[in-house]
Amino acid sequence: MITLRFESELAAAPDTVWRRVTSVDGIDDEMTPLLRMTFPRGMRELPSEGVVAGQRLCRSWLLLLRVLPIDRSDLTLVELEPGRRFLERSPMLSMAFWQHERIVAPSARGTTVVDNLTFRPRLLPRAAAPALR
């Protein structure tokens, strides 16, 4: 199992940051220019209500250079605290295990965003951590 932690300080209000990091446009910005994640037509953000823990929200393709399909994810939230935190455990073709926890918290500068990734690649485990960094 590999674990990575990323922490960012942003000069913006936590509710503004939450809306951006859970929006399809925000997710796209995070992955650009190497990747793009597809979402169903009309989906603009991760839902903040009505989520059934452990039930797939959607099937997404990860596109290398925004066009070449290289992986598939069944986007699944297992915990959700709207405006504050989500825990995603999404089955993926490339990963035997994938978990992404995102925490959005107030800070002296505005907002701290923490991403904790825990994963086990099916292939090339030594290449996975540097690639995700």
N, C-alpha and C positions, 0 to 999 in steps of 0.2 A: 504494500500500500504506500502511496506517495501522498504527502500533504504539502500544500503551498499556501502561504498567507500573503495577502496584499492589503495594504492600508493606504488610503488617500485622504488628504484634508482638502476640503473645498470651501470656497468663500461664497456659500449659498445656503439658504434655509433648508432644513431637513425635508420638509414636505415637497419643496421644489426638486431636490435631488432625488427623492423617492419616485416622484412622477417620471423623471427622466430615465432613471436606471431600470424602471420596470416597463418602459415604453418600447415598442418595436424599433422606433427610430434610435432610441438610446442604446439598445442592445446592438443595433447595426453599427452605430458609431464606435462602440467598444471593440468590435471585431475587425473593422476596416483598417487597413486595406487588404489584409490577407484572407479574411473569411467573411462570409455572410451567412446568416441563419435565416431559413425561410419560415414563414408563419402563414396560417390560413388567411385567405383574402378576407379583409374586413377586421381582422384582429389588430388592434392598435396598441394594446398594453396587456400585461399579465393581469388577470382579474384580481380584484381586492375583496370580492365577496363571492359566495357560492362555490368556493373551491372545496372539492371533496378530497381530503388528504389521501395521497397515494393513487388517485385516479389521473390518468393521462390527460393533460390539457390539450395537447396537439402533437402531431408528428412533424418534426422539422428536419430539414436537410442542411448540412454544413457544406458550404460551397467554397472551395479553394479559389482564390483570386476572383471571388464573387460569381463564378460560373460553373466550375467543375465539382460535381458532387463527390465528397470524400468520406462522409460519415452521416449517420442518421441518429437522431435523438427523439425519444418519446418523452417530451417535456412533462415532468411530473413534480408537483409540489407536495411535500409531505408535512410541512409546517408553514404557516403564514401568520404574521403579525403585521397587518397593513400599516404602511408608513414607517415601519421599524425593521422588519426582518422577514426573510424567507429561507426555507431549507428545501432545496431541490435534490431529488434523487432520480435521475433520468436514465433509463436503460439506453445504451448506445451500442452501435455495432463495434466500435473500436475499443470500448472499455468493458471490462468484466465488472467494474464498479465505478460509478461516478456520483459524486455528491458536491454540491455547491451551496454554501451558506453565505448569504449577503446580509450585512448589518448596516443600517443607516442610523447614526446617532448624532445628537447635537454636540458641538464642540465650541471652544473659545473662538475659533475662526469662522465657524458656520456649521460645518457638517464633517463628520468622519465616516468614511465608507470602508468597511472591512469585508474582504472576500476570503473565505476559507474553502480551498478545494482539496478534496480527498478522492483519490482515484487509483485504479489498478488497470493499466492498459493490457489488452489481449496480446499485442505484439510490440516489440521494441521499447521496453519499459525505460531504458536509459535515455532514449531520445525524447520521451514524452514530457518530462519535467522541463527541460530547456525550451522545448517548443511552446509550452503553455505559458512560460514566463514572458 
